[in-house]
Amino acid sequence: MGKITAFAVSRTLFVKPTFLSRFLLPQINNNNINKHSSYISILAGRVSGLTVNQSRRSFRSGIVAMAGDGPVNKSVEEWRAVLSPEQFRILRLKGTERPGTGKYDKFYEEGVYECAGCGTPLYKSTTKFNSGCGWPAFYEGLPGAINRTSDPDGRRIEITCAACGGHLGHVFKGEGFRTPTDERHCVNSVSLKFTTEN
């Protein structure tokens, strides 16, 4: 399928699987993908080894496709100008909100959770579950949306937005939750922005 860039964030488009397979995918091939200054990042297709059919199963209510200009790079001053003080503390300074205080901890509407810093879709609501930890918990992120880095002490794995590097929280494995991945993405509500799919 040609080169797919890391993560682009300027616009978000939700399309049904049939639209993707019939209209969008045939337009992208090795010959024409490099002709455009804005690459198309598709979270179905070839990202993380998924096929279109697998994506239809994973994203039952639609497939997320994004178009844009690549990673979001801003100076500290630019981030301070667009984020609230609490968002800046958590997203840029790797802070943590107090447990049980976030607006998305016990929030279960259908839609997509985006990065509060740059708007990149991170999680589908169908992957959210009640872990009882006091923070929103998800068992997996959208393919390619989240980076993982071991903390300096090696005890935890930090998760950040792949597009802007904003701190989301930490991921824990093997805790015995009855989820498909046995992972818990423990995410600060302040790092997220919820949008409905319609």
Accessible surface in RSA format (square Angstrom, percent):
REM  Atomic radii and reference values for relative SASA: ProtOr
REM  Chains: A
REM  Algorithm: Lee & Richards
REM  Probe-radius: 1.40
REM  Slices: 20
REM RES _ NUM      All-atoms   Total-Side   Main-Chain    Non-polar    All polar
REM                ABS   REL    ABS   REL    ABS   REL    ABS   REL    ABS   REL
RES MET A   1    47.21  24.5  15.80  10.5  31.42  74.8  25.58  21.7  21.64  28.7
RES GLY A   2    31.79  39.2   0.00   N/A  31.79  39.2  13.36  36.7  18.43  41.3
RES LYS A   3   136.15  66.4 123.38  75.7  12.76  30.4  78.25  70.4  57.90  61.7
RES ILE A   4    41.92  23.9  16.79  12.5  25.13  60.6  16.79  12.1  25.13  68.2
RES THR A   5    28.65  20.4  21.91  22.2   6.74  16.1  24.25  32.6   4.40   6.6
RES ALA A   6    74.80  68.8  43.10  66.5  31.70  72.1  59.44  83.7  15.36  40.7
RES PHE A   7     2.72   1.4   2.40   1.5   0.32   0.8   2.40   1.5   0.32   0.9
RES ALA A   8     0.71   0.7   0.71   1.1   0.00   0.0   0.71   1.0   0.00   0.0
RES VAL A   9    22.03  14.5  11.98  10.8  10.06  24.2  13.06  11.3   8.98  24.4
RES SER A  10    65.77  55.6  31.25  41.7  34.52  79.5  38.98  83.0  26.80  37.5
RES ARG A  11   146.91  61.7 141.00  71.9   5.91  14.1  74.08 101.2  72.83  44.1
RES THR A  12    50.31  35.8  18.98  19.2  31.33  74.7  11.23  15.1  39.08  59.1
RES LEU A  13    95.58  53.2  94.09  67.3   1.49   3.7  95.58  67.1   0.00   0.0
RES PHE A  14    66.67  33.4  43.22  26.8  23.45  61.0  43.54  26.4  23.13  66.2
RES VAL A  15    14.46   9.5   7.26   6.6   7.20  17.3  14.20  12.3   0.26   0.7
RES LYS A  16   141.38  69.0 139.59  85.6   1.80   4.3  93.54  84.2  47.85  51.0
RES PRO A  17    23.83  17.4  23.83  21.7   0.00   0.0  23.83  19.7   0.00   0.0
RES THR A  18    68.40  48.6  68.12  69.1   0.28   0.7  50.04  67.2  18.36  27.8
RES PHE A  19    85.16  42.6  83.43  51.7   1.73   4.5  85.00  51.5   0.16   0.4
RES LEU A  20     0.00   0.0   0.00   0.0   0.00   0.0   0.00   0.0   0.00   0.0
RES SER A  21    35.49  30.0  20.76  27.7  14.73  33.9  16.99  36.2  18.50  25.9
RES ARG A  22   164.23  69.0 142.48  72.6  21.74  51.8  44.60  61.0 119.62  72.5
RES PHE A  23   114.56  57.3 111.39  69.0   3.17   8.2 112.35  68.1   2.21   6.3
RES LEU A  24    29.21  16.3  27.74  19.8   1.47   3.7  29.21  20.5   0.00   0.0
RES LEU A  25    32.46  18.1  26.45  18.9   6.01  15.1  26.67  18.7   5.79  15.6
RES PRO A  26    77.43  56.4  46.17  42.1  31.26 113.6  59.08  48.8  18.35 114.1
RES GLN A  27   116.73  65.3 110.25  80.6   6.48  15.4  35.51  75.6  81.22  61.6
RES ILE A  28    16.53   9.4   7.04   5.2   9.50  22.9   7.10   5.1   9.43  25.6
RES ASN A  29    62.90  43.4  61.02  59.0   1.88   4.5  29.61  71.3  33.29  32.2
RES ASN A  30   102.67  70.8  87.89  84.9  14.79  35.6  28.61  68.9  74.07  71.6
RES ASN A  31   122.34  84.4 106.09 102.5  16.25  39.1  27.60  66.4  94.74  91.6
RES ASN A  32    37.98  26.2  37.98  36.7   0.00   0.0  12.94  31.1  25.04  24.2
RES ILE A  33     8.36   4.8   5.58   4.2   2.78   6.7   7.79   5.6   0.57   1.6
RES ASN A  34    90.82  62.6  67.83  65.6  22.99  55.4  27.16  65.4  63.66  61.5
RES LYS A  35   157.01  76.6 118.57  72.8  38.43  91.5  77.64  69.9  79.37  84.5
RES HIS A  36   107.64  58.8  99.86  69.4   7.78  19.9  67.65  69.7  39.99  46.5
RES SER A  37   117.11  99.0  77.67 103.7  39.44  90.8  59.39 126.5  57.72  80.9
RES SER A  38    35.66  30.1  29.17  38.9   6.49  15.0  15.46  32.9  20.20  28.3
RES TYR A  39    57.78  27.0  54.52  31.0   3.26   8.5  28.71  21.6  29.07  35.8
RES ILE A  40    51.85  29.5  50.91  37.9   0.95   2.3  50.91  36.7   0.95   2.6
RES SER A  41     1.86   1.6   1.86   2.5   0.00   0.0   1.86   4.0   0.00   0.0
RES ILE A  42     0.89   0.5   0.83   0.6   0.06   0.1   0.83   0.6   0.06   0.2
RES LEU A  43     1.94   1.1   1.94   1.4   0.00   0.0   1.94   1.4   0.00   0.0
RES ALA A  44     0.00   0.0   0.00   0.0   0.00   0.0   0.00   0.0   0.00   0.0
RES GLY A  45     6.34   7.8   0.00   N/A   6.34   7.8   5.87  16.1   0.47   1.1
RES ARG A  46   161.85  68.0 147.39  75.1  14.46  34.4  40.98  56.0 120.87  73.3
RES VAL A  47    27.30  18.0  21.69  19.6   5.61  13.5  27.30  23.7   0.00   0.0
RES SER A  48    88.37  74.7  40.23  53.7  48.14 110.9  40.25  85.7  48.12  67.4
RES GLY A  49    63.72  78.6   0.00   N/A  63.72  78.6  38.06 104.5  25.66  57.5
RES LEU A  50    35.06  19.5  33.71  24.1   1.35   3.4  33.71  23.7   1.35   3.6
RES THR A  51    72.97  51.9  68.32  69.3   4.65  11.1  69.25  93.0   3.72   5.6
RES VAL A  52    29.34  19.3  26.41  23.9   2.93   7.1  26.41  22.9   2.93   7.9
RES ASN A  53    92.36  63.7  89.55  86.5   2.81   6.8  17.83  42.9  74.53  72.0
RES GLN A  54    68.04  38.0  67.09  49.0   0.95   2.3  10.83  23.0  57.21  43.4
RES SER A  55     0.00   0.0   0.00   0.0   0.00   0.0   0.00   0.0   0.00   0.0
RES ARG A  56    88.48  37.2  81.01  41.3   7.47  17.8  32.13  43.9  56.35  34.2
RES ARG A  57   148.04  62.2 142.77  72.8   5.27  12.5  68.71  93.9  79.32  48.1
RES SER A  58    56.93  48.1  29.76  39.7  27.18  62.6  18.12  38.6  38.82  54.4
RES PHE A  59    12.52   6.3  12.40   7.7   0.12   0.3  12.52   7.6   0.00   0.0
RES ARG A  60   202.42  85.0 171.80  87.6  30.62  72.9  68.31  93.4 134.11  81.3
RES SER A  61    61.56  52.0  33.85  45.2  27.71  63.8  42.97  91.5  18.59  26.0
RES GLY A  62     7.90   9.7   0.00   N/A   7.90   9.7   7.63  20.9   0.28   0.6
RES ILE A  63     0.13   0.1   0.00   0.0   0.13   0.3   0.02   0.0   0.11   0.3
RES VAL A  64     1.21   0.8   0.82   0.7   0.40   1.0   0.82   0.7   0.40   1.1
RES ALA A  65     2.59   2.4   2.35   3.6   0.23   0.5   2.59   3.6   0.00   0.0
RES MET A  66     2.13   1.1   0.26   0.2   1.87   4.4   1.72   1.5   0.42   0.6
RES ALA A  67    27.73  25.5  26.30  40.6   1.42   3.2  26.30  37.0   1.42   3.8
RES GLY A  68     2.16   2.7   0.00   N/A   2.16   2.7   0.71   1.9   1.45   3.3
RES ASP A  69   120.45  84.4  85.83  85.4  34.62  81.9  39.55  93.1  80.90  80.7
RES GLY A  70    11.52  14.2   0.00   N/A  11.52  14.2   6.90  18.9   4.62  10.4
RES PRO A  71    81.81  59.6  64.51  58.8  17.31  62.9  64.54  53.3  17.27 107.4
RES VAL A  72    25.94  17.1  17.83  16.1   8.11  19.5  21.80  18.9   4.15  11.2
RES ASN A  73   134.08  92.5 101.74  98.3  32.35  77.9  37.37  89.9  96.71  93.5
RES LYS A  74    80.69  39.4  55.83  34.3  24.86  59.2  20.17  18.2  60.52  64.5
RES SER A  75    51.64  43.6  37.87  50.5  13.77  31.7  44.35  94.5   7.29  10.2
RES VAL A  76    85.78  56.4  82.12  74.3   3.66   8.8  82.57  71.7   3.21   8.7
RES GLU A  77   125.76  72.2 119.04  90.1   6.73  16.0  66.15 128.0  59.61  48.7
RES GLU A  78    91.64  52.6  87.62  66.3   4.02   9.6  34.75  67.2  56.89  46.5
RES TRP A  79     7.93   3.2   7.93   3.8   0.00   0.0   5.49   2.9   2.45   4.0
RES ARG A  80   142.19  59.7 125.66  64.1  16.53  39.4  44.75  61.2  97.44  59.1
RES ALA A  81    88.31  81.2  45.08  69.6  43.24  98.4  56.79  80.0  31.53  83.5
RES VAL A  82    86.37  56.8  52.95  47.9  33.41  80.5  59.55  51.7  26.82  72.7
RES LEU A  83    13.65   7.6   2.32   1.7  11.33  28.5   4.03   2.8   9.62  25.9
RES SER A  84    50.64  42.8  40.41  53.9  10.23  23.6  42.52  90.5   8.13  11.4
RES PRO A  85   121.39  88.5 107.89  98.4  13.50  49.1 116.51  96.2   4.87  30.3
RES GLU A  86    69.81  40.1  66.46  50.3   3.34   8.0  39.39  76.2  30.42  24.8
RES GLN A  87    46.05  25.8  46.05  33.7   0.00   0.0   5.12  10.9  40.94  31.0
RES PHE A  88    10.34   5.2  10.34   6.4   0.00   0.0  10.34   6.3   0.00   0.0
RES ARG A  89    89.52  37.6  89.34  45.5   0.18   0.4  51.38  70.2  38.13  23.1
RES ILE A  90     0.00   0.0   0.00   0.0   0.00   0.0   0.00   0.0   0.00   0.0
RES LEU A  91     2.92   1.6   0.73   0.5   2.18   5.5   0.73   0.5   2.18   5.9
RES ARG A  92    66.19  27.8  42.20  21.5  24.00  57.1   8.69  11.9  57.50  34.9
RES LEU A  93   111.36  62.0  85.48  61.2  25.88  65.1  89.72  63.0  21.64  58.2
RES LYS A  94   113.75  55.5  94.31  57.9  19.44  46.3  77.69  69.9  36.06  38.4
RES GLY A  95    12.98  16.0   0.00   N/A  12.98  16.0  12.98  35.6   0.00   0.0
RES THR A  96    75.08  53.4  60.24  61.1  14.83  35.4  40.52  54.4  34.56  52.2
RES GLU A  97     9.07   5.2   7.04   5.3   2.03   4.8   5.85  11.3   3.22   2.6
RES ARG A  98   178.00  74.7 172.02  87.7   5.97  14.2  71.56  97.8 106.43  64.5
RES PRO A  99    81.29  59.2  65.66  59.9  15.63  56.8  65.89  54.4  15.40  95.7
RES GLY A 100    53.23  65.6   0.00   N/A  53.23  65.6  21.04  57.7  32.19  72.1
RES THR A 101    73.76  52.5  38.78  39.3  34.98  83.4  40.20  54.0  33.56  50.7
RES GLY A 102    14.89  18.4   0.00   N/A  14.89  18.4   5.06  13.9   9.82  22.0
RES LYS A 103   152.87  74.6 124.83  76.6  28.04  66.8  83.81  75.4  69.06  73.6
RES TYR A 104    13.97   6.5  13.97   7.9   0.00   0.0   5.70   4.3   8.28  10.2
RES ASP A 105    17.04  11.9  13.72  13.7   3.33   7.9   2.75   6.5  14.30  14.3
RES LYS A 106   148.68  72.5 122.34  75.1  26.33  62.7 102.15  91.9  46.53  49.6
RES PHE A 107    49.25  24.6  45.42  28.1   3.83  10.0  49.25  29.9   0.00   0.0
RES TYR A 108   110.96  51.8  76.96  43.8  33.99  88.5  79.82  60.0  31.13  38.4
RES GLU A 109    96.53  55.4  90.40  68.4   6.13  14.6  35.93  69.5  60.61  49.5
RES GLU A 110   135.53  77.8 122.86  92.9  12.67  30.2  44.25  85.6  91.28  74.5
RES GLY A 111     0.87   1.1   0.00   N/A   0.87   1.1   0.00   0.0   0.87   2.0
RES VAL A 112     0.09   0.1   0.09   0.1   0.00   0.0   0.09   0.1   0.00   0.0
RES TYR A 113     0.05   0.0   0.05   0.0   0.00   0.0   0.00   0.0   0.05   0.1
RES GLU A 114    12.56   7.2  12.56   9.5   0.00   0.0   0.00   0.0  12.56  10.3
RES CYS A 115     0.26   0.2   0.00   0.0   0.26   0.6   0.00   0.0   0.26   0.3
RES ALA A 116    20.98  19.3   1.91   2.9  19.07  43.4   2.29   3.2  18.70  49.5
RES GLY A 117    15.14  18.7   0.00   N/A  15.14  18.7   0.82   2.2  14.32  32.1
RES CYS A 118    23.52  17.8   0.80   0.9  22.73  53.4  10.90  27.6  12.63  13.6
RES GLY A 119    16.29  20.1   0.00   N/A  16.29  20.1  11.03  30.3   5.26  11.8
RES THR A 120     0.17   0.1   0.00   0.0   0.17   0.4   0.17   0.2   0.00   0.0
RES PRO A 121     0.29   0.2   0.29   0.3   0.00   0.0   0.29   0.2   0.00   0.0
RES LEU A 122     0.00   0.0   0.00   0.0   0.00   0.0   0.00   0.0   0.00   0.0
RES TYR A 123     0.03   0.0   0.00   0.0   0.03   0.1   0.03   0.0   0.00   0.0
RES LYS A 124     7.02   3.4   6.05   3.7   0.96   2.3   5.40   4.9   1.62   1.7
RES SER A 125    17.81  15.0   7.64  10.2  10.17  23.4   4.32   9.2  13.49  18.9
RES THR A 126    91.53  65.1  67.80  68.7  23.72  56.5  70.41  94.6  21.11  31.9
RES THR A 127    11.15   7.9  11.15  11.3   0.00   0.0  11.15  15.0   0.00   0.0
RES LYS A 128    17.80   8.7   1.47   0.9  16.33  38.9   1.23   1.1  16.57  17.7
RES PHE A 129    32.80  16.4  26.92  16.7   5.87  15.3  31.14  18.9   1.66   4.7
RES ASN A 130   102.09  70.4  74.18  71.7  27.92  67.2  21.12  50.8  80.97  78.3
RES SER A 131    21.75  18.4   0.34   0.5  21.40  49.3   1.50   3.2  20.25  28.4
RES GLY A 132    65.59  80.9   0.00   N/A  65.59  80.9  30.05  82.5  35.54  79.6
RES CYS A 133    35.38  26.8  14.19  15.8  21.19  49.8  24.58  62.3  10.80  11.6
RES GLY A 134    13.43  16.6   0.00   N/A  13.43  16.6  10.91  29.9   2.52   5.6
RES TRP A 135    52.18  20.9  49.03  23.7   3.16   7.4  48.76  26.0   3.43   5.6
RES PRO A 136     0.37   0.3   0.00   0.0   0.37   1.3   0.37   0.3   0.00   0.0
RES ALA A 137     0.89   0.8   0.22   0.3   0.68   1.5   0.22   0.3   0.68   1.8
RES PHE A 138     0.00   0.0   0.00   0.0   0.00   0.0   0.00   0.0   0.00   0.0
RES TYR A 139    37.96  17.7  37.96  21.6   0.00   0.0  12.16   9.1  25.80  31.8
RES GLU A 140    70.72  40.6  69.78  52.8   0.94   2.2  14.65  28.3  56.08  45.8
RES GLY A 141    20.69  25.5   0.00   N/A  20.69  25.5   4.10  11.3  16.59  37.2
RES LEU A 142     6.33   3.5   1.72   1.2   4.61  11.6   2.18   1.5   4.15  11.2
RES PRO A 143    22.07  16.1  13.21  12.0   8.87  32.2  22.07  18.2   0.00   0.0
RES GLY A 144    41.43  51.1   0.00   N/A  41.43  51.1  27.03  74.2  14.40  32.3
RES ALA A 145     0.00   0.0   0.00   0.0   0.00   0.0   0.00   0.0   0.00   0.0
RES ILE A 146    29.19  16.6   7.10   5.3  22.10  53.3   7.10   5.1  22.10  60.0
RES ASN A 147    73.17  50.5  69.85  67.5   3.32   8.0  15.87  38.2  57.30  55.4
RES ARG A 148   108.80  45.7  78.05  39.8  30.75  73.2  37.49  51.2  71.31  43.2
RES THR A 149    77.72  55.3  72.78  73.8   4.94  11.8  58.32  78.3  19.40  29.3
RES SER A 150    75.50  63.8  57.50  76.7  18.00  41.5  26.10  55.6  49.40  69.2
RES ASP A 151    23.60  16.5  18.99  18.9   4.61  10.9   6.25  14.7  17.36  17.3
RES PRO A 152   148.22 108.0 104.28  95.1  43.93 159.7 117.36  96.9  30.86 191.8
RES ASP A 153    94.19  66.0  59.62  59.3  34.57  81.7  43.42 102.2  50.77  50.6
RES GLY A 154    58.05  71.6   0.00   N/A  58.05  71.6  24.77  68.0  33.27  74.5
RES ARG A 155   200.94  84.4 165.80  84.5  35.14  83.7  53.90  73.7 147.04  89.1
RES ARG A 156   110.56  46.4 105.28  53.7   5.28  12.6  29.48  40.3  81.08  49.1
RES ILE A 157    56.88  32.4  56.56  42.1   0.32   0.8  56.56  40.7   0.32   0.9
RES GLU A 158    15.73   9.0  15.42  11.7   0.31   0.7   1.94   3.8  13.79  11.3
RES ILE A 159     0.00   0.0   0.00   0.0   0.00   0.0   0.00   0.0   0.00   0.0
RES THR A 160    14.35  10.2  14.35  14.6   0.00   0.0   7.44  10.0   6.91  10.5
RES CYS A 161     0.22   0.2   0.00   0.0   0.22   0.5   0.00   0.0   0.22   0.2
RES ALA A 162    23.40  21.5   7.15  11.0  16.25  37.0   7.15  10.1  16.25  43.0
RES ALA A 163     5.02   4.6   0.00   0.0   5.02  11.4   0.52   0.7   4.50  11.9
RES CYS A 164    10.05   7.6   0.25   0.3   9.80  23.0   3.05   7.7   7.00   7.5
RES GLY A 165    36.09  44.5   0.00   N/A  36.09  44.5  25.13  69.0  10.96  24.5
RES GLY A 166     0.00   0.0   0.00   N/A   0.00   0.0   0.00   0.0   0.00   0.0
RES HIS A 167     4.02   2.2   4.02   2.8   0.00   0.0   3.16   3.3   0.86   1.0
RES LEU A 168     0.00   0.0   0.00   0.0   0.00   0.0   0.00   0.0   0.00   0.0
RES GLY A 169     4.51   5.6   0.00   N/A   4.51   5.6   4.51  12.4   0.00   0.0
RES HIS A 170    18.01   9.8  17.59  12.2   0.42   1.1   7.36   7.6  10.65  12.4
RES VAL A 171     3.88   2.6   0.05   0.0   3.83   9.2   0.05   0.0   3.83  10.4
RES PHE A 172    54.05  27.0  50.09  31.0   3.97  10.3  53.65  32.5   0.41   1.2
RES LYS A 173   132.70  64.7 106.35  65.3  26.35  62.7  50.83  45.8  81.87  87.2
RES GLY A 174    58.67  72.3   0.00   N/A  58.67  72.3  24.92  68.4  33.74  75.6
RES GLU A 175    80.08  46.0  42.97  32.5  37.11  88.4  32.02  61.9  48.06  39.2
RES GLY A 176    59.26  73.1   0.00   N/A  59.26  73.1  35.57  97.6  23.69  53.1
RES PHE A 177    63.21  31.6  53.76  33.3   9.44  24.6  57.07  34.6   6.14  17.6
RES ARG A 178   245.14 102.9 202.67 103.3  42.48 101.1  83.77 114.5 161.37  97.8
RES THR A 179    25.66  18.3   7.23   7.3  18.43  43.9  10.92  14.7  14.74  22.3
RES PRO A 180   110.43  80.5  64.86  59.1  45.57 165.7  78.09  64.5  32.34 201.0
RES THR A 181    54.56  38.8  30.15  30.6  24.42  58.2  37.81  50.8  16.76  25.3
RES ASP A 182    53.66  37.6  51.27  51.0   2.39   5.7  27.87  65.6  25.79  25.7
RES GLU A 183    16.78   9.6  15.57  11.8   1.21   2.9   4.15   8.0  12.62  10.3
RES ARG A 184    26.98  11.3  26.59  13.6   0.39   0.9   0.75   1.0  26.23  15.9
RES HIS A 185     3.08   1.7   3.08   2.1   0.00   0.0   2.95   3.0   0.13   0.2
RES CYS A 186    16.21  12.3  13.91  15.5   2.30   5.4   0.46   1.2  15.75  17.0
RES VAL A 187     0.13   0.1   0.00   0.0   0.13   0.3   0.13   0.1   0.00   0.0
RES ASN A 188     3.92   2.7   3.29   3.2   0.63   1.5   0.30   0.7   3.62   3.5
RES SER A 189     3.27   2.8   2.00   2.7   1.28   2.9   2.16   4.6   1.12   1.6
RES VAL A 190    35.26  23.2  26.46  24.0   8.80  21.2  34.43  29.9   0.84   2.3
RES SER A 191     0.00   0.0   0.00   0.0   0.00   0.0   0.00   0.0   0.00   0.0
RES LEU A 192     7.03   3.9   0.00   0.0   7.03  17.7   0.00   0.0   7.03  18.9
RES LYS A 193    98.50  48.1  97.61  59.9   0.89   2.1  53.65  48.3  44.85  47.8
RES PHE A 194    30.99  15.5  13.43   8.3  17.56  45.7  13.43   8.1  17.56  50.3
RES THR A 195    39.62  28.2  34.96  35.4   4.66  11.1  39.37  52.9   0.25   0.4
RES THR A 196    79.29  56.4  66.53  67.4  12.76  30.4  46.39  62.3  32.90  49.7
RES GLU A 197    41.25  23.7  24.96  18.9  16.30  38.8  13.71  26.5  27.54  22.5
RES ASN A 198   180.20 124.3 121.13 117.1  59.07 142.2  65.07 156.6 115.13 111.3
END  Absolute sums over single chains surface
CHAIN  1 A    10471.2       7911.2       2560.0       5499.3       4971.8
END  Absolute sums over all chains
TOTAL         10471.2       7911.2       2560.0       5499.3       4971.8
